């Protein structure tokens, strides 16, 4: 007889961002307006990325009842979404 294990988990519709940086994994809940960028002495973004290719203010996430939108903030290296 074949036994199956079923994991029931309610679907979470909360938008989130997962950032992989080196050997670290960070997950952020997206809500309202949040800046994405590199941390520096003069910049403390809501969603920090520890990378030399990210600008201090790389982009902006805007989340509301209609969904989530990302806008590049004129970063030097641009943004690729896949």
CNS distance restraints for C-alpha pairs under 8 A (distance, minus, plus):
assign (resid  14 and name CA) (resid  29 and name CA) 7.18 0.50 0.50
assign (resid  14 and name CA) (resid  30 and name CA) 7.53 0.50 0.50
assign (resid  15 and name CA) (resid  29 and name CA) 6.27 0.50 0.50
assign (resid  15 and name CA) (resid  30 and name CA) 5.48 0.50 0.50
assign (resid  15 and name CA) (resid  31 and name CA) 7.76 0.50 0.50
assign (resid  15 and name CA) (resid  68 and name CA) 7.10 0.50 0.50
assign (resid  16 and name CA) (resid  27 and name CA) 6.74 0.50 0.50
assign (resid  16 and name CA) (resid  28 and name CA) 5.48 0.50 0.50
assign (resid  16 and name CA) (resid  29 and name CA) 4.42 0.50 0.50
assign (resid  16 and name CA) (resid  30 and name CA) 5.06 0.50 0.50
assign (resid  17 and name CA) (resid  27 and name CA) 5.58 0.50 0.50
assign (resid  17 and name CA) (resid  28 and name CA) 5.18 0.50 0.50
assign (resid  17 and name CA) (resid  29 and name CA) 6.54 0.50 0.50
assign (resid  17 and name CA) (resid  30 and name CA) 6.85 0.50 0.50
assign (resid  18 and name CA) (resid  25 and name CA) 6.95 0.50 0.50
assign (resid  18 and name CA) (resid  26 and name CA) 5.60 0.50 0.50
assign (resid  18 and name CA) (resid  27 and name CA) 4.26 0.50 0.50
assign (resid  18 and name CA) (resid  28 and name CA) 6.37 0.50 0.50
assign (resid  19 and name CA) (resid  25 and name CA) 5.82 0.50 0.50
assign (resid  19 and name CA) (resid  26 and name CA) 5.16 0.50 0.50
assign (resid  19 and name CA) (resid  27 and name CA) 6.30 0.50 0.50
assign (resid  19 and name CA) (resid  49 and name CA) 7.46 0.50 0.50
assign (resid  20 and name CA) (resid  24 and name CA) 5.86 0.50 0.50
assign (resid  20 and name CA) (resid  25 and name CA) 4.68 0.50 0.50
assign (resid  20 and name CA) (resid  26 and name CA) 6.51 0.50 0.50
assign (resid  21 and name CA) (resid  25 and name CA) 6.38 0.50 0.50
assign (resid  21 and name CA) (resid  26 and name CA) 8.00 0.50 0.50
assign (resid  21 and name CA) (resid  49 and name CA) 7.43 0.50 0.50
assign (resid  21 and name CA) (resid  50 and name CA) 6.62 0.50 0.50
assign (resid  21 and name CA) (resid  51 and name CA) 7.53 0.50 0.50
assign (resid  28 and name CA) (resid  47 and name CA) 7.19 0.50 0.50
assign (resid  30 and name CA) (resid  34 and name CA) 7.41 0.50 0.50
assign (resid  30 and name CA) (resid  61 and name CA) 7.36 0.50 0.50
assign (resid  30 and name CA) (resid  62 and name CA) 7.96 0.50 0.50
assign (resid  30 and name CA) (resid  63 and name CA) 6.50 0.50 0.50
assign (resid  30 and name CA) (resid  68 and name CA) 7.92 0.50 0.50
assign (resid  31 and name CA) (resid  62 and name CA) 7.11 0.50 0.50
assign (resid  31 and name CA) (resid  63 and name CA) 5.14 0.50 0.50
assign (resid  31 and name CA) (resid  64 and name CA) 7.10 0.50 0.50
assign (resid  32 and name CA) (resid  61 and name CA) 7.73 0.50 0.50
assign (resid  32 and name CA) (resid  62 and name CA) 5.54 0.50 0.50
assign (resid  32 and name CA) (resid  63 and name CA) 4.86 0.50 0.50
assign (resid  32 and name CA) (resid  64 and name CA) 6.28 0.50 0.50
assign (resid  33 and name CA) (resid  60 and name CA) 6.81 0.50 0.50
assign (resid  33 and name CA) (resid  61 and name CA) 5.64 0.50 0.50
assign (resid  33 and name CA) (resid  62 and name CA) 4.52 0.50 0.50
assign (resid  33 and name CA) (resid  63 and name CA) 6.44 0.50 0.50
assign (resid  34 and name CA) (resid  45 and name CA) 7.66 0.50 0.50
assign (resid  34 and name CA) (resid  46 and name CA) 5.46 0.50 0.50
assign (resid  34 and name CA) (resid  47 and name CA) 6.79 0.50 0.50
assign (resid  34 and name CA) (resid  60 and name CA) 5.73 0.50 0.50
assign (resid  34 and name CA) (resid  61 and name CA) 5.24 0.50 0.50
assign (resid  34 and name CA) (resid  62 and name CA) 6.64 0.50 0.50
assign (resid  35 and name CA) (resid  45 and name CA) 5.33 0.50 0.50
assign (resid  35 and name CA) (resid  46 and name CA) 5.24 0.50 0.50
assign (resid  35 and name CA) (resid  47 and name CA) 6.01 0.50 0.50
assign (resid  35 and name CA) (resid  57 and name CA) 6.67 0.50 0.50
assign (resid  35 and name CA) (resid  58 and name CA) 7.53 0.50 0.50
assign (resid  35 and name CA) (resid  59 and name CA) 5.91 0.50 0.50
assign (resid  35 and name CA) (resid  60 and name CA) 4.56 0.50 0.50
assign (resid  35 and name CA) (resid  61 and name CA) 6.36 0.50 0.50
assign (resid  36 and name CA) (resid  45 and name CA) 5.73 0.50 0.50
assign (resid  36 and name CA) (resid  46 and name CA) 6.30 0.50 0.50
assign (resid  36 and name CA) (resid  47 and name CA) 4.67 0.50 0.50
assign (resid  36 and name CA) (resid  48 and name CA) 5.97 0.50 0.50
assign (resid  36 and name CA) (resid  49 and name CA) 7.16 0.50 0.50
assign (resid  36 and name CA) (resid  57 and name CA) 6.16 0.50 0.50
assign (resid  36 and name CA) (resid  58 and name CA) 5.60 0.50 0.50
assign (resid  36 and name CA) (resid  59 and name CA) 5.09 0.50 0.50
assign (resid  36 and name CA) (resid  60 and name CA) 5.83 0.50 0.50
assign (resid  36 and name CA) (resid  61 and name CA) 7.36 0.50 0.50
assign (resid  37 and name CA) (resid  45 and name CA) 5.62 0.50 0.50
assign (resid  37 and name CA) (resid  47 and name CA) 6.54 0.50 0.50
assign (resid  37 and name CA) (resid  48 and name CA) 5.35 0.50 0.50
assign (resid  37 and name CA) (resid  49 and name CA) 5.53 0.50 0.50
assign (resid  37 and name CA) (resid  54 and name CA) 6.10 0.50 0.50
assign (resid  37 and name CA) (resid  55 and name CA) 5.67 0.50 0.50
assign (resid  37 and name CA) (resid  56 and name CA) 4.72 0.50 0.50
assign (resid  37 and name CA) (resid  57 and name CA) 4.64 0.50 0.50
assign (resid  37 and name CA) (resid  58 and name CA) 4.71 0.50 0.50
assign (resid  37 and name CA) (resid  59 and name CA) 6.72 0.50 0.50
assign (resid  38 and name CA) (resid  43 and name CA) 7.36 0.50 0.50
assign (resid  38 and name CA) (resid  44 and name CA) 7.83 0.50 0.50
assign (resid  38 and name CA) (resid  45 and name CA) 7.09 0.50 0.50
assign (resid  38 and name CA) (resid  48 and name CA) 5.64 0.50 0.50
assign (resid  38 and name CA) (resid  49 and name CA) 4.87 0.50 0.50
assign (resid  38 and name CA) (resid  50 and name CA) 5.70 0.50 0.50
assign (resid  38 and name CA) (resid  51 and name CA) 6.46 0.50 0.50
assign (resid  38 and name CA) (resid  52 and name CA) 7.63 0.50 0.50
assign (resid  38 and name CA) (resid  54 and name CA) 5.62 0.50 0.50
assign (resid  38 and name CA) (resid  55 and name CA) 5.65 0.50 0.50
assign (resid  38 and name CA) (resid  56 and name CA) 4.42 0.50 0.50
assign (resid  38 and name CA) (resid  57 and name CA) 6.88 0.50 0.50
assign (resid  38 and name CA) (resid  58 and name CA) 7.46 0.50 0.50
assign (resid  39 and name CA) (resid  43 and name CA) 5.55 0.50 0.50
assign (resid  39 and name CA) (resid  44 and name CA) 5.51 0.50 0.50
assign (resid  39 and name CA) (resid  45 and name CA) 6.59 0.50 0.50
assign (resid  39 and name CA) (resid  48 and name CA) 5.93 0.50 0.50
assign (resid  39 and name CA) (resid  49 and name CA) 6.74 0.50 0.50
assign (resid  39 and name CA) (resid  50 and name CA) 6.60 0.50 0.50
assign (resid  39 and name CA) (resid  56 and name CA) 6.36 0.50 0.50
assign (resid  40 and name CA) (resid  44 and name CA) 6.75 0.50 0.50
assign (resid  40 and name CA) (resid  56 and name CA) 7.06 0.50 0.50
assign (resid  43 and name CA) (resid  56 and name CA) 6.12 0.50 0.50
assign (resid  43 and name CA) (resid  57 and name CA) 7.73 0.50 0.50
assign (resid  44 and name CA) (resid  48 and name CA) 7.35 0.50 0.50
assign (resid  45 and name CA) (resid  56 and name CA) 7.58 0.50 0.50
assign (resid  45 and name CA) (resid  57 and name CA) 7.09 0.50 0.50
assign (resid  49 and name CA) (resid  54 and name CA) 7.01 0.50 0.50
assign (resid  50 and name CA) (resid  54 and name CA) 7.82 0.50 0.50
assign (resid  53 and name CA) (resid  77 and name CA) 6.65 0.50 0.50
assign (resid  54 and name CA) (resid  58 and name CA) 6.13 0.50 0.50
assign (resid  54 and name CA) (resid  75 and name CA) 7.51 0.50 0.50
assign (resid  54 and name CA) (resid  76 and name CA) 7.94 0.50 0.50
assign (resid  54 and name CA) (resid  77 and name CA) 7.15 0.50 0.50
assign (resid  55 and name CA) (resid  75 and name CA) 5.64 0.50 0.50
assign (resid  55 and name CA) (resid  76 and name CA) 6.60 0.50 0.50
assign (resid  55 and name CA) (resid  77 and name CA) 7.74 0.50 0.50
assign (resid  57 and name CA) (resid  73 and name CA) 6.61 0.50 0.50
assign (resid  57 and name CA) (resid  75 and name CA) 7.14 0.50 0.50
assign (resid  58 and name CA) (resid  72 and name CA) 6.14 0.50 0.50
assign (resid  58 and name CA) (resid  73 and name CA) 5.42 0.50 0.50
assign (resid  58 and name CA) (resid  74 and name CA) 7.04 0.50 0.50
assign (resid  58 and name CA) (resid  75 and name CA) 5.01 0.50 0.50
assign (resid  58 and name CA) (resid  78 and name CA) 7.90 0.50 0.50
assign (resid  59 and name CA) (resid  70 and name CA) 6.94 0.50 0.50
assign (resid  59 and name CA) (resid  71 and name CA) 5.52 0.50 0.50
assign (resid  59 and name CA) (resid  72 and name CA) 4.20 0.50 0.50
assign (resid  59 and name CA) (resid  73 and name CA) 4.47 0.50 0.50
assign (resid  59 and name CA) (resid  74 and name CA) 7.62 0.50 0.50
assign (resid  59 and name CA) (resid  75 and name CA) 7.28 0.50 0.50
assign (resid  60 and name CA) (resid  70 and name CA) 5.67 0.50 0.50
assign (resid  60 and name CA) (resid  71 and name CA) 5.27 0.50 0.50
assign (resid  60 and name CA) (resid  72 and name CA) 6.48 0.50 0.50
assign (resid  60 and name CA) (resid  73 and name CA) 6.68 0.50 0.50
assign (resid  61 and name CA) (resid  68 and name CA) 6.89 0.50 0.50
assign (resid  61 and name CA) (resid  69 and name CA) 5.65 0.50 0.50
assign (resid  61 and name CA) (resid  70 and name CA) 4.55 0.50 0.50
assign (resid  61 and name CA) (resid  71 and name CA) 6.57 0.50 0.50
assign (resid  62 and name CA) (resid  68 and name CA) 5.68 0.50 0.50
assign (resid  62 and name CA) (resid  69 and name CA) 5.22 0.50 0.50
assign (resid  62 and name CA) (resid  70 and name CA) 6.47 0.50 0.50
assign (resid  63 and name CA) (resid  67 and name CA) 5.72 0.50 0.50
assign (resid  63 and name CA) (resid  68 and name CA) 4.26 0.50 0.50
assign (resid  63 and name CA) (resid  69 and name CA) 6.37 0.50 0.50
assign (resid  64 and name CA) (resid  68 and name CA) 6.49 0.50 0.50
assign (resid  72 and name CA) (resid  78 and name CA) 6.87 0.50 0.50
assign (resid  72 and name CA) (resid  79 and name CA) 6.42 0.50 0.50
assign (resid  74 and name CA) (resid  78 and name CA) 7.06 0.50 0.50
assign (resid  75 and name CA) (resid  79 and name CA) 7.75 0.50 0.50
